[in-house]
Amino acid sequence: MVSRYVWRGADFGESMAVQPALTFAFGNLEVGAWGSYSISRSGAGANENDLWASYTVSTDNGASFTLGFTDYYFPSPDAAHGFRNADAHTLEISLGVTGPESFPVSLYGGMLVHGDDDSSVYLEASLPVTAVEGVDLGLVAGMTAGESGFYKTDGAALINLGVSAGSEIEITNSFALPVSVSWIVNPDMDRSFLVFGMSLAP
């Protein structure tokens, strides 16, 4: 559950959201479904239901390369957004690289395609920071490589700058609740967000 659904510097909900996930792993291959459902009574929040797959190859020094594919789908009651309607889907193919423990920078590049007239390239770099008293810190910077209707940019632009902190709240000796706080800035839209999240996982 998140206090606000902010993705790559863009607000996708204007409300709290519940975000379930289902993942299956087969060796280096993972497939899954992910969703985000607004709890706003006004109906202003976005609903989303994605299907994805990724294949990861690791090297002897601890680095990894991940090839991914995601089908972003935003369901709504009207027929124009039915699951079988191709125009209701946005597809992305991506490549991620994570360095070894000695240099743990992660790089990500993805190309979104929506319909015949809109494609967007997103580039991101992230860096974990040494944990401080049980708190894991992280930095992220993301940008579009050019004009994008999806991200609403007129050209190459920084859209996702942020710092996050995550920890676990011990409930019992055998159960802890992961929580996180992220401060996110979208310089291109001149907006900032402070997002709280918590999760339940087996």
C-alpha positions as CSV (number, residue, x, y, z in Angstrom):
1,M,0.0,0.0,0.0
2,V,1.3,3.5,-0.9
3,S,0.1,6.9,0.2
4,R,0.3,8.0,-3.5
5,Y,1.1,6.2,-6.7
6,V,4.0,8.0,-8.2
7,W,5.9,6.3,-11.1
8,R,8.9,7.7,-12.8
9,G,8.1,11.1,-11.5
10,A,4.5,11.1,-12.6
11,D,1.4,11.0,-10.4
12,F,-0.8,8.2,-11.4
13,G,-3.5,8.3,-8.7
14,E,-4.0,11.5,-6.6
15,S,-4.9,9.1,-3.8
16,M,-3.7,6.1,-1.7
17,A,-3.5,2.8,-3.6
18,V,-3.3,-0.9,-3.0
19,Q,-0.7,-2.6,-5.2
20,P,-0.8,-6.4,-5.3
21,A,1.8,-8.6,-7.1
22,L,2.1,-12.2,-8.1
23,T,5.4,-13.6,-9.3
24,F,6.7,-17.0,-10.5
25,A,10.3,-17.8,-10.9
26,F,11.8,-20.5,-13.2
27,G,15.5,-20.4,-12.8
28,N,16.7,-17.1,-14.4
29,L,13.2,-16.4,-15.8
30,E,10.6,-14.6,-13.8
31,V,7.0,-13.8,-14.9
32,G,4.3,-12.0,-13.0
33,A,1.4,-9.7,-12.7
34,W,1.3,-6.4,-10.9
35,G,-1.5,-4.0,-10.2
36,S,-2.4,-0.7,-8.6
37,Y,-5.9,0.1,-7.5
38,S,-6.9,3.5,-6.1
39,I,-9.0,3.6,-2.9
40,S,-10.4,7.0,-3.7
41,R,-14.2,7.2,-3.7
42,S,-14.1,10.0,-6.3
43,G,-12.8,7.6,-8.9
44,A,-10.0,10.0,-9.8
45,G,-7.3,7.5,-9.1
46,A,-5.8,5.4,-11.9
47,N,-6.2,1.6,-11.9
48,E,-3.5,-0.5,-13.5
49,N,-3.0,-4.2,-14.3
50,D,0.4,-5.2,-15.8
51,L,1.9,-8.4,-17.0
52,W,5.6,-8.8,-17.2
53,A,8.5,-11.1,-17.8
54,S,12.3,-10.8,-17.2
55,Y,15.4,-12.9,-17.8
56,T,18.5,-12.3,-15.7
57,V,22.1,-13.4,-16.3
58,S,24.7,-13.0,-13.6
59,T,28.4,-12.9,-13.9
60,D,31.1,-14.4,-11.7
61,N,31.9,-11.0,-10.1
62,G,28.3,-10.4,-9.0
63,A,27.1,-8.1,-11.8
64,S,23.8,-9.0,-13.6
65,F,22.0,-8.2,-16.8
66,T,18.2,-8.3,-17.1
67,L,16.1,-8.2,-20.2
68,G,12.5,-7.4,-19.5
69,F,9.1,-7.0,-21.2
70,T,6.1,-5.3,-19.7
71,D,2.5,-4.9,-20.9
72,Y,1.0,-1.9,-19.1
73,Y,-2.8,-2.1,-19.0
74,F,-5.1,0.5,-17.5
75,P,-8.6,-1.1,-17.1
76,S,-11.8,0.9,-16.9
77,P,-15.5,-0.1,-17.3
78,D,-16.0,1.3,-20.8
79,A,-15.5,-1.0,-23.8
80,A,-12.8,1.1,-25.3
81,H,-10.4,-0.1,-22.5
82,G,-11.3,-3.8,-22.7
83,F,-8.3,-6.1,-22.2
84,R,-8.5,-7.4,-25.8
85,N,-8.4,-3.9,-27.2
86,A,-4.7,-3.3,-28.3
87,D,-5.1,0.4,-27.9
88,A,-5.6,0.0,-24.2
89,H,-2.1,-1.4,-23.8
90,T,1.3,0.2,-23.6
91,L,4.3,-2.1,-24.2
92,E,7.9,-1.7,-22.9
93,I,11.0,-3.6,-23.6
94,S,13.9,-2.9,-21.3
95,L,17.5,-3.7,-20.3
96,G,18.9,-3.4,-16.8
97,V,22.5,-3.7,-15.6
98,T,23.5,-4.0,-12.0
99,G,27.1,-3.7,-10.9
100,P,28.9,-6.0,-8.4
101,E,28.9,-5.3,-4.7
102,S,32.1,-3.2,-5.1
103,F,30.3,-0.9,-7.6
104,P,26.5,-1.4,-7.0
105,V,25.2,1.2,-9.5
106,S,22.2,0.0,-11.5
107,L,21.4,1.3,-15.0
108,Y,18.0,0.9,-16.7
109,G,16.8,1.7,-20.2
110,G,13.3,1.1,-21.5
111,M,11.4,1.9,-24.7
112,L,7.6,2.3,-24.3
113,V,5.4,1.9,-27.4
114,H,1.7,3.0,-27.4
115,G,-0.2,2.7,-30.6
116,D,1.5,3.7,-33.9
117,D,2.4,7.3,-33.1
118,D,3.9,7.4,-29.6
119,S,7.2,5.8,-28.5
120,S,9.3,6.9,-25.5
121,V,12.7,6.1,-24.2
122,Y,13.3,6.2,-20.4
123,L,16.8,6.1,-18.9
124,E,17.5,5.7,-15.2
125,A,20.5,5.3,-12.8
126,S,20.1,4.2,-9.2
127,L,22.6,3.8,-6.3
128,P,22.1,2.1,-2.9
129,V,23.7,3.9,0.0
130,T,25.2,2.1,2.9
131,A,22.6,1.3,5.5
132,V,22.5,3.5,8.6
133,E,21.3,1.9,11.8
134,G,19.1,-0.6,9.9
135,V,17.8,1.9,7.3
136,D,18.5,1.3,3.6
137,L,19.0,4.4,1.6
138,G,18.8,4.8,-2.2
139,L,19.3,7.5,-4.8
140,V,17.6,7.6,-8.3
141,A,17.8,9.8,-11.3
142,G,15.6,9.2,-14.4
143,M,15.1,11.0,-17.7
144,T,13.4,10.8,-21.1
145,A,15.7,10.7,-24.1
146,G,13.4,12.9,-26.2
147,E,9.9,14.1,-26.8
148,S,7.3,11.9,-25.2
149,G,3.5,12.0,-25.2
150,F,3.4,9.4,-22.4
151,Y,5.7,11.3,-20.1
152,K,4.5,14.7,-21.4
153,T,7.9,16.1,-22.2
154,D,8.8,18.3,-25.2
155,G,12.3,16.8,-25.5
156,A,15.0,15.2,-23.4
157,A,14.2,16.0,-19.7
158,L,14.9,15.0,-16.1
159,I,11.6,13.7,-14.8
160,N,12.5,11.5,-11.8
161,L,15.0,12.5,-9.1
162,G,14.6,11.0,-5.7
163,V,15.9,9.6,-2.4
164,S,14.3,6.8,-0.5
165,A,14.7,5.2,2.9
166,G,13.5,1.7,3.8
167,S,13.4,-0.3,7.0
168,E,11.5,-3.1,8.8
169,I,9.3,-2.6,11.9
170,E,9.5,-5.7,14.0
171,I,6.0,-6.8,15.0
172,T,6.9,-10.2,16.5
173,N,10.0,-12.4,16.7
174,S,9.0,-14.0,13.4
175,F,7.3,-11.1,11.6
176,A,8.5,-7.7,10.5
177,L,6.7,-5.0,8.4
178,P,8.7,-3.5,5.6
179,V,8.1,0.3,5.3
180,S,9.6,3.0,3.1
181,V,9.5,6.7,2.5
182,S,10.5,8.4,-0.8
183,W,11.0,12.0,-1.7
184,I,10.5,12.4,-5.5
185,V,11.0,15.5,-7.7
186,N,9.9,15.9,-11.3
187,P,11.9,18.9,-12.5
188,D,10.2,19.0,-15.9
189,M,6.7,19.2,-14.3
190,D,8.0,21.3,-11.4
191,R,6.4,18.9,-8.9
192,S,7.5,17.0,-5.8
193,F,6.0,14.2,-3.8
194,L,6.6,12.5,-0.4
195,V,5.4,8.9,-0.5
196,F,5.0,6.4,2.3
197,G,4.7,2.7,1.5
198,M,4.4,-0.6,3.4
199,S,4.2,-4.1,2.2
200,L,3.2,-7.7,3.2
201,A,5.1,-10.5,1.6
202,P,5.5,-14.2,2.4
